[in-house]
Amino acid sequence: MVIEDSAWWFLKTMGRTHRIRSHRTQKEVGDAIPRSEDTVRAWELGRADIPVALAEGYGKACGMDDESAGYMKMVAAARKKGEPIEADAWFNALFIALAEGYCGFIFKFDALIIPGPLQTRAFHYTVMPMIEPSASKTRLDKGWAFKEERAEALQNRTDRPTIMFLIGEAALLQLRRISEQLYQEQMENLRKWARRPGASIRVLRVPVYARYGNFSIYKPGDSELACPSFVYTESVDSSWCIDDPSRIASYDDLRKKLWKMAIRIEVYHDDDRRDRLA
């Protein structure tokens, strides 16, 4: 019996997404491995597991680059062993972007930075080098192109998912200290996002424990292509996609509490706060 978890969903959805994007048929992919068209169809539907030995070749046959195809093998191997998936930041970004494209409910909280899809170009090229001083120009360019793809994918969804962004006020206050113009441009972009159907953005003024300051929740909603519910969270040296229902429920309870304490971006302004701090 096939176990339906986030790794299972990643493998089948990455294959299907890249095959369609590269305009290849299931038969063409199967011929390249080689496996039958029916086998490829079963993998895409999640009715059969993709063997570890074939995962990387399958990814390349679907049109993935070497790095993404390598992740396919890594995920398949970890899943077979029943081990948690721990990988680099780029894999995490791929996984989250994939979930953003299909899940019916998306919640993202970051206490210290503007979430990636909401960032302006100026924010990315000004703030990210401060956060990652060692990042090369190539890496910054790759990161911005990827954020643009994520934002466009979310904006072009026709099924109107529920998208909730919660931003810590510290991220906005720090941005205003860096540049008033940068702050105003970013705020306008946030308010523009909040006007989209199904999207809402709030600012959390109260402090939270560091361990609560960065997590995302993804739920299927009405989408048949969405992954099983999971929570994504990260620390300094690791990150996790949590499938356990009880832990997802605890994060969801935290989400509800923080959301109630937050202010809608449409009415938020920090002028009164700055005056009191002066």
ZIBELRA-V243390 format. One record per backbone hydrogen bond with DSSP energy under -1.0 kcal/mol. CO is the residue of the C=O (numbers start at 1). NH is the residue of the N-H. If there is no record, write none. Layout:
CO;NH, CO;NH
This chain:
5;9, 6;10, 7;11, 8;12, 9;13, 10;14, 11;15, 12;16, 13;17, 14;18, 15;19, 16;20, 17;21, 18;22, 19;24, 20;23, 25;29, 26;30, 27;31, 28;32, 30;35, 36;40, 37;41, 38;42, 39;43, 40;44, 41;45, 42;47, 42;48, 51;54, 51;55, 54;58, 55;59, 56;60, 57;61, 58;62, 59;64, 60;63, 65;69, 66;70, 67;71, 68;72, 69;73, 70;74, 71;75, 72;76, 73;77, 74;78, 75;79, 76;80, 77;81, 78;83, 88;92, 89;93, 90;94, 91;95, 92;96, 93;97, 94;98, 95;99, 96;100, 97;101, 99;102, 99;103, 104;162, 105;219, 106;164, 107;217, 108;166, 109;215, 110;168, 115;118, 116;119, 120;124, 121;125, 122;126, 123;127, 124;128, 127;130, 127;131, 128;132, 132;135, 136;140, 137;141, 138;142, 139;143, 140;144, 141;145, 142;146, 143;147, 144;148, 145;149, 146;150, 147;151, 148;152, 149;153, 150;154, 151;155, 152;156, 162;106, 163;200, 164;108, 165;202, 166;110, 167;204, 168;171, 169;173, 170;174, 171;175, 172;176, 173;177, 174;178, 175;179, 179;183, 180;184, 181;185, 182;186, 183;187, 184;188, 185;189, 186;190, 187;191, 188;192, 189;193, 190;194, 193;196, 196;199, 198;163, 200;165, 201;265, 202;167, 203;263, 204;169, 209;212, 210;213, 213;111, 215;109, 216;232, 217;107, 218;230, 219;105, 220;223, 230;218, 231;242, 232;216, 233;240, 238;235, 240;233, 242;231, 244;248, 245;249, 246;250, 247;251, 248;252, 249;253, 250;254, 251;255, 252;256, 253;257, 254;258, 255;259, 256;260, 257;261, 263;203, 264;267, 270;274, 271;275, 272;276, 273;277, 274;278
